[in-house]
Amino acid sequence: MKAFSVNIILSLLLAAQFFVMPAVAQDEEEDRPGRNIFKTNLAGLALRNYNLTYERMLSKKTSFNLGFRTMPSGPVLFKDRILNSIEDAGTPGSVDARNEIESIRMSNFAVTPEIRFYAGKKGYGHGFYFSLFYRYARHEVGNISVDYQNNAGATRTATLTGSLTSNTGGFMLGSQWVIANRVALDWWIIGPHFGAGKGTLSGRNSSPISTDDQNSLRTEIANVLEAVPFVKNVIDVNALGANVSLTGPWAGVRGGLCLGIRL
């Protein structure tokens, strides 16, 4: 009888373990915070940059991020600061340079996949992190004015438009806080990235130009491109217009403060 009672007790304990263990695992699953965070870079809004980033927790210490950024067509960034520096310099041709800066229009689009490694004990998107990322970006540039002298000594203007693409890789140092288990605050402390870029600029003439005018235009385009360091260029000017191919290194720095929600 005593052995029978012991067997019943053991059977009940095994049954309890069978039913309780899934319940405990379920409770742990429910207690684990959401694995998805959607956020936007607030600091980028001041630079006409609109960003959306999706973060997916892969484990307690790692996550995958995918960021999208776009800047609609508009004037050169920090245009007023550049124009003020031109006025302060007071160099010959500053009026022409000011007009050229005023006329340029720029836009861009970028995609940035990223792997993050969190260092804090809390994990799941909390604390200091180190990340590795790749960025593809496309930049559109329009209304680049290049003045040149024709055979008659008159000033003519050629207008160039084009696009440039870049492929870069880098790392990010940052820290993220999740408030009330829902609101995320992500500080991109610094994220340098390096790589290469290439692009083309082109313009069409309203009417064919002479060989001398072509040489004058080619020289002025080369003078403009001298201001861009480390960039190789191939300038092709003919009677109908100009085409410029650009290749060279590319670099940038990511930074900002993102606000998001965890789901």
N, C-alpha and C positions, 0 to 999 in steps of 0.2 A: 504493500500500500504506500509505504514511504517512497519507494522507487517510482511508483506511478505518479505521485505528487511532484516529485522532482522533474520528471519528464514533462508534465503539464507546464510547470513554471518555465522550463527551458524553451518549450514550444511557444509560450506567450512572449518570452523575451525576444525570440527570433522573429516572431510576427510583428512585434512592436518595432524592432529594428527595420524590418522590411517596409513598414508604412511610414515610420518617422523620418528615415534618411532622405527619401524624396522630398518630404515637406521641408526639411532643413535646407536641402539644396535649392528648393524653390524660393525659400526666404532669402537665401544668399543672393540668388539671381535678382530678386526684387529689390534688395538693398543696394545692389551694384548700380552706380549712376549710369545715366544714358550715355551711349557710345557715339552719338552724333552731335556736332557743334557747327552751327551756321553763324558766320560773323562777317563784319565789314570794317574796313580800315577808316576810322574817323579822320585821322590826320591827312589822308589822301584827298579828302573833299576840298581842302584849301588849295590843292594843286590841280583841281579839275579832274582828279582821278577817282573813278568809281570802282570799288573792289567788292567781290564776294568770294569768301573762302569757306570750303567745307572740310571739316576735320572728322575723321573716323578713327576711333580708338581700336587698335589691333590687339592690344594687351594692356596690362596695367601701366607699363612703362613706355610703350611705343604707339605712335599714331601715324596715319597717312593723311596728308593735307593736299587739297587741290584748289588753287586760287585762280580767279579770273579778274583781270583789270582792264578797264577801257578809259580812254580820254577822248571825248568828242572834239571835233575840229574847232580850233580857236587860235588866239595869238600865242606867240612864244611865251613860255613860262618865265616869270621874273622879268617881263618885258619892261616894266617901269624902272626897275633897278638898272637894267642894261642901258636904257635910254638916258638915265641920269648920269651914268658913268661916261657915256659918249659926250654929253653936254659939258661935264666937268673937264674932260680932256681938252675940248676946244680945238681939236686937230683939223687940218684942212680935209674937206670931204665929209665932215661929221653930219652935215645936213642930209647928204645922200645916204649915209649909213643909217641914220635915223629913219628915213623913209623906207629903206629896205627892211629894217627890223619891224616896222609898223605893218608892212604888207604881208609878211610871212604867216602862213597858217600851218598848224601842226595837229596831228592826232596819233593815237597809238592803241595797240591792243596787246595783251600779254597773257600767257598761260603758265602757271608755276606749280608743278607737282613737287611734293616735299615729304620727307620722312623725318619724324621727330623722335627724340629720345629724352624722356623725362627723368630727372635726377632725384626728385623728391620722394619721400616714403609714401605719401598719400596717393600719388599716381592718378590715373584716369583723367588726365588733362590738367592736373594741378602742379604748380611749381615751376622751377627753373628748367629750361630745356636747351638742347643742342640739336640742330637739324641740318640736313643736307638737302639741297634743292637744285632743280634745273629750271631754266626759264627760256621760253621762246617768246620773242616780241617782234611786232611789226609796226613800223613807224611810217606815217604818211606825211609828206612835206609838200607844200604848195606855195605858189607866188614868190619864189626866190628871184629877185630882180638883179640882173647883171647889166650895168651900163658900159657901153663901149663907143669908141669914136669911128664913124664911117669915113669914106674917102673924102667927103665934102667937109669934114671937120665937125659935123653935127653929132650930138649925143643920141644914141639909140639905146633901147632897153630890150634885153632878152629875158623872158620869164621861164623859169625852170620849175618843173614839178616832178615828183617821184616817190619812191618808197625804199625803205631800208629794213632788213630783217636781221635779228641777232639771236645767237644761241650761246647761253652762258650757264655756268654752274657755280655754286658757292655754298656757304654755310650761314646759319643764323644762330645768334644767341638771343634768348628771350625768356620771358616768364609769364605764366598764365594763372589767373585766379578764377575760381568758379564760386559765385556768391549765391547762397541759398540753393545750392545744387542745380541752378538753372541759368543764371546770368554769368556769361564768361567775359573776362577782361584780359585781353592778350596784348602784351607789350613786346613789340619787335624792337629789341635793344639795338642790334646792328646786324646787317646781313650783306656783306660784300660778295659780289659775284663777278666773274671774269670769263671772257670767251672771245668770239669773233663776230663780225658783222659784215654785211655786204648789201649793196643797193645800186639803184640807177636813178639818174636825174635826166630829164629830157625836155626839150622845148622846140616848138615849130615857129618858123618865120612866116609872116603874112605874105611875104613875097621873097623870091630868091635874092641872096646877097652875094657880093663880089668876093673874089679870093682874098683881097686885102681886108675886107670887112670880116671875113671868116677868121683870118689870123688875129685881128684885133680882138674879136670875141673870145677866141681860144686863150689869148693872153690874159684877159680879164677874168675868165673862169678860173684859170690856174692861180691867179692872185688871190681870188676869194678862197680857194681850197687850201692855200698855204696856211690859213689860220686854223686848220684842223690838223693837229699833230698825228703822226704815225699812220696816216691813211694813204694808201696807194690809190691812184686814180688814172683812168684812161679817158682822155677827152677826145671825142670825135666831133668835129664841126664841118658841116657841108653847107651848100647853098640853101638848103631847106630848113636847117636847124642844128641843134647840138644834142649830143648824147654823152653822158658821163657815167662811167662805171666806177664804183667805190668798193674797196675792200680794206679791212684793217681790224685791229683789236677792238674789243668792246668791254666796258666795265660799268658797274653801277653799285649802288648801295640801297638795300631795302631797310625801311624803318617805319615805325608808326605805332598807333594805339587802336586796337580793334575791340569792338563791342559785339557780343553775340549771345545766342541762346542755345542751351543744350537740350536735346530731345532724346 
